[in-house]
Amino acid sequence: MWKRKGEWLPWYRARNYQGTLTETEKRQLDAFRAQPMHPAARLESLPKEVQDHISGIEMELFDKKLH
């Protein structure tokens, strides 16, 4: 059902996968992967405190590059 010739499969759908994911969990991952965009793909969509934390990390990195 999943594999067509030359089609890429996610790691949890590979034939040799030996993990503990149930089929329901795999379907949840499939549904998440099928979304057009990751929910946190845009900085504006993140909570303010997360935006501030990311900005702080970026500033630290910028400062390290200057020295």
Secondary structure, DSSP 8 states (H G I E B T S, - for coil): ----TT----GGGSTT--S---HHHHHHHHHHHTSSS-TTSSGGGS-HHHHHHHHHHHHHHHHHHH-
